[in-house]
């Protein structure tokens, strides 16, 4: 199933590049890639970069918030969320700062952890936890409704995972939780997931990057007043 890498014209040669480098939150973030060993889970995609840029624009305040990323892959988005959530006084007031849980399947965790550890300053390591999460399974390992923000970049392209992804979002959300999903709409099945999502959440498009053809959707649980 085709996905489009961040830098146009890469082709197979680009997918085999061992590193991808970005500048976010005033820091250089150098992400290790390994397409040959882990495939799509080990390459930085457009949607992750666009969502990182959206977060950096400052419309979302992550400071002292609880954040979880689903299907983290290389970890770029979770790393940037941790950096952006550190707060102005994070050194003097260490207890302030985002608490970011960065998740993926077991097979990707070692690779994911290596990128997270390499790109966060030591004082932020305790603020970022890499944890296994296969959608729809072992959800009891995650407190229901405990997260302020749920982030996902290019995670809605496999139709067979849609029901489990929706189940996972429902488990993790409270009425106050904000979901931000960044994606490129490639196939009709992608729109089908958005329709599924709208049956359980209020969904709005909040950003579109025309240069990358990437959409960012914000979703929240239907409030009780929506029933009237």
C-alpha positions in Angstrom: 0.0 0.0 0.0 1.7 3.2 -1.2 2.6 6.0 1.1 4.3 9.2 -0.1 7.6 10.2 1.7 8.2 13.7 3.0 10.6 14.9 0.3 9.2 14.6 -3.2 11.4 12.9 -5.7 13.0 10.6 -3.2 11.9 7.4 -4.7 13.5 4.2 -3.5 16.8 5.9 -3.0 15.3 8.4 -0.5 13.5 5.7 1.4 16.9 4.0 2.0 18.4 7.2 3.4 19.6 6.4 7.0 18.8 9.9 8.4 16.3 12.7 8.0 17.0 16.1 9.6 14.5 18.8 10.7 14.5 22.0 12.7 11.7 22.3 15.3 11.4 24.1 18.7 14.7 25.7 18.2 16.6 22.4 18.0 17.9 20.2 15.2 16.0 16.9 15.2 17.9 14.1 13.4 15.8 11.0 12.8 17.2 7.6 12.0 15.4 5.7 9.3 15.4 2.1 8.4 13.1 1.3 5.5 14.7 -2.0 4.7 14.2 -3.5 8.2 10.9 -1.9 9.3 9.3 -0.4 6.2 6.7 2.3 6.6 7.2 2.4 10.3 10.8 3.7 9.9 10.4 6.5 7.5 9.3 10.1 8.1 6.1 11.0 6.2 4.6 14.3 5.1 1.8 14.1 7.6 4.1 14.0 10.6 6.1 17.0 9.4 3.0 19.0 8.7 1.5 18.3 12.1 4.8 19.2 13.8 4.8 22.5 12.0 1.1 23.1 13.0 2.0 22.5 16.6 5.0 24.8 16.4 2.7 27.6 15.1 1.4 27.8 18.7 -2.3 27.3 18.3 -2.2 24.3 20.7 -0.6 24.8 24.1 1.0 21.5 25.2 2.6 22.8 28.4 1.7 20.7 31.5 -0.6 18.5 29.3 -0.9 14.8 29.0 -0.3 13.8 25.3 -0.3 10.4 23.5 0.9 9.7 20.0 -0.5 6.7 18.2 1.5 4.8 15.5 4.5 6.9 16.2 6.9 5.2 13.8 10.2 7.1 13.8 9.0 9.2 16.8 9.4 12.7 15.1 6.0 13.9 16.2 6.3 12.7 19.8 9.7 14.2 20.1 8.5 17.6 18.8 5.5 17.5 21.1 7.8 16.9 24.1 10.1 19.8 23.0 7.2 22.2 22.5 5.6 21.2 25.8 8.6 21.9 27.9 7.4 25.4 28.9 9.4 28.6 29.3 10.4 27.8 32.9 11.0 24.1 32.4 14.5 24.3 33.9 13.6 26.2 37.0 10.2 24.6 37.4 10.9 21.1 36.4 7.5 19.7 37.2 6.0 21.9 34.4 5.9 20.4 31.0 4.0 18.0 28.7 3.9 14.3 29.6 4.1 12.6 26.3 3.4 8.9 25.7 4.8 7.7 22.3 3.3 4.5 21.2 3.6 1.9 18.4 3.6 -1.9 18.0 6.2 -4.0 19.8 8.3 -4.6 16.6 8.9 -0.9 16.3 9.6 0.0 19.9 13.4 -0.4 20.0 13.9 1.7 16.9 11.4 4.3 18.2 13.1 4.5 21.6 16.5 5.1 20.0 15.2 8.2 18.1 13.5 9.6 21.2 16.5 9.2 23.4 18.9 10.6 20.8 16.8 13.8 20.2 15.7 14.9 23.6 17.9 16.7 26.1 18.5 14.6 29.2 16.2 16.7 31.4 13.3 15.9 29.1 13.8 12.1 29.0 11.4 11.5 32.0 8.7 13.5 30.2 8.6 11.1 27.2 7.6 7.5 27.6 7.8 5.0 24.8 5.1 2.3 25.2 3.6 -0.6 23.3 0.1 -0.1 21.9 -1.5 -2.3 19.3 -4.9 -0.7 18.6 -7.8 -2.5 20.1 -5.6 -4.7 22.3 -4.5 -4.4 26.0 -6.3 -1.1 26.3 -6.4 -1.7 30.1 -2.7 -0.7 30.1 -3.9 2.9 29.4 -6.2 4.8 31.8 -9.4 5.6 30.0 -9.9 9.3 29.2 -6.6 10.2 30.8 -5.1 12.3 27.9 -5.6 15.9 27.0 -4.3 15.4 23.4 -4.1 12.4 21.1 -1.9 12.8 18.0 -1.7 10.7 14.9 0.1 11.2 11.6 -0.8 9.1 8.6 -2.4 6.4 10.7 -5.7 5.9 8.8 -4.5 4.2 5.6 -5.1 0.6 6.5 -8.8 -0.2 6.3 -8.5 -3.4 8.4 -7.3 -1.3 11.3 -10.1 1.2 11.3 -12.4 -0.4 13.8 -9.6 -1.0 16.3 -8.3 2.5 15.9 -11.7 3.9 16.6 -12.1 1.7 19.6 -8.7 2.9 20.9 -9.6 6.6 20.4 -12.9 6.0 22.3 -11.0 4.4 25.2 -8.4 7.1 25.5 -10.8 10.1 25.2 -12.7 12.1 27.7 -15.1 14.8 26.7 -12.2 17.3 27.0 -9.7 15.3 25.0 -8.6 16.9 21.7 -7.6 14.5 18.8 -5.4 15.9 16.0 -5.1 13.6 13.0 -2.8 14.6 10.1 -3.2 12.7 6.9 -3.2 12.7 3.1 -6.5 11.5 1.6 -5.3 9.0 -0.9 -8.3 6.6 -1.3 -12.0 6.5 -0.7 -11.4 4.3 2.3 -9.7 7.2 4.0 -12.9 9.2 3.7 -14.7 6.2 5.1 -12.7 6.3 8.3 -13.5 10.0 8.7 -17.2 9.1 8.3 -16.8 6.5 11.1 -15.0 9.0 13.2 -17.8 11.6 12.8 -20.4 9.1 14.1 -18.6 9.2 17.5 -16.9 12.6 17.5 -17.3 16.1 16.3 -14.7 16.5 13.5 -13.4 19.6 11.9 -10.6 20.3 9.4 -8.3 22.9 11.1 -5.5 23.1 8.6 -4.6 22.1 5.0 -1.1 22.2 3.6 -1.6 22.5 -0.1 2.1 22.0 -0.9 2.0 18.6 0.7 -1.7 17.8 0.2 -2.0 17.1 3.9 -5.1 17.7 6.0 -5.2 18.1 9.8 -8.5 17.2 11.5 -9.5 18.0 15.1 -11.9 15.7 16.8 -13.7 15.7 20.2 -16.4 13.6 21.8 -19.9 14.8 21.0 -21.0 17.0 23.9 -24.4 16.3 25.4 -25.8 19.5 23.9 -25.1 18.0 20.4 -28.0 15.6 21.1 -30.5 18.5 21.2 
